Amino acid sequence: MPDELVQVEKKGPITIISLHRREKRNAFDAALTDALSGALDEFEDDPDQWVAVLTGGPDMFSAGSDLKEGSGSSDRGGEYGVIRRRRMKPLIAAAEGLALGGGMEILFCCDLIVASTTLRLGLPEVKRGVLPTSGGLFRALRSLPLHIAKEVVLTGEELAAQKAHEYGLVNRLTEPGRALEEALLMAEAIVSNSPTSTRNSVQAMERILSSGDPIGWAATDYARVEVFASEDRKEGIRAFFERRPPEWTGR
């Protein structure tokens, strides 16, 4: 596992997994996906590790996919190494800075979210002529009030941490630089409980929540076919790299 991409620290039964592709705003290419997947595999397979905390550091959680390189997928975790993972242990996000696109979709996969007031969330895909393809279309509907979820997807505008906390997406809100500290306090509260009870509770809740996933993935794939073949997608990506407003045609 490349140390420059993911760092793992163990504090007793708590694993801290830190993304370290800072020069790219922790955007996921195939290498970062493989590194995160490997860290999560190791955590899940280690009976002495009971809770994991995922962080991108005090400045940036993740800007999602690397649009130039592509983000890849892993056998056990799917997109970003986590999106389709069947987990049995609690995963807490400690998020600051930006969590955009795939970054927000990763947060949807976590059991608990601690965010600082600096966190800005969003699914900006429609601004680039694409759409959320890593579970965002259906997990937003589970994690946010219905019309707020639709607003986030259809406008592509950012959602402030305070609003995310009010809507119940974020469990705890902290001052800047303290998300990881607060997430570790939550992890310590969890590891004071029976790991057997915790593990089976996570698994049971995941089974309930994921029962509708086949419909969600099928609907996402159906939407993706037309969008990814469109002229709008090509224009959106060109405009993004050329740093200009896109000129949409609706085709």
C-alpha positions, 0 to 999 in steps of 0.5 A, a space after each residue: 500500500 503506497 504510504 503517500 496515498 493512504 496512511 493507516 494508524 492503529 490506536 488499540 482497536 481503532 484504525 485511522 485511515 487517512 487519504 494522502 493525495 493532497 496535491 490533487 485534493 484527494 481526488 481518486 485515481 485507480 491507485 488511491 482506490 486500490 490503496 483505500 480498498 487495501 486499508 479497508 480490507 486489512 481493517 475488516 479482516 483484523 479481528 483486533 480492529 473494531 472501528 475505523 475512522 476515515 479522514 482526508 485531513 484537516 483541509 480536504 476530505 475528497 474532491 471525488 473522481 480524478 476526471 483526467 485519470 479515472 478512479 477505478 474500482 476494486 473487487 471487494 469495495 467497488 468504486 473508490 474501494 468503498 462504495 459497494 463494500 459489504 461491511 461488518 464493522 463501523 466506519 466513521 468519517 471525519 470530514 473537513 474542507 470539501 466532499 464533492 461528487 464521489 467524496 460526498 458519495 463516500 460519506 453516504 457509505 459511512 455509518 457516522 459522519 463528524 464534520 467541521 464547520 468548514 465542510 462543503 458537500 455537493 454533487 456537482 455532476 450536472 454542472 459537468 454534463 454527467 450524473 452521480 454514478 456511485 450511489 449518490 442518486 439513491 443514497 441521497 434520498 436515504 440520507 437527506 429529506 426528499 426535496 433537499 436530496 433532489 435540490 442537491 442533485 439537480 442544482 449541483 450546488 454545495 451544501 454547507 456543513 451546518 445545513 447537513 447537520 440540521 438535516 441529519 446527514 452529519 452526526 456531530 459538528 465541530 470547530 475547524 481542525 477538530 473533526 478527527 478528534 471528535 470522531 475518535 471520541 465517537 469511536 472510543 464510545 463504540 469500542 467500549 461496547 461488545 464488538 460482537 453486538 456492534 458487528 452484528 448490528 452494523 451487518 443487520 442495518 446494512 442488510 436492511 438499507 441495501 435491500 433496495 440497492 439493486 433497483 438503485 443501481 439499475 436506475 443509475 445505470 439506465 440514466 448513465 447510458 444516455 448521459 454518457 453518450 451525449 454531446 453535453 457530457 463531452 462539452 461539460 468535461 471540455 469546459 471543466 478542463 478549459 475553465 469556462 462555462 459550458 455551452 449546453 445543447 441538450 443532446 
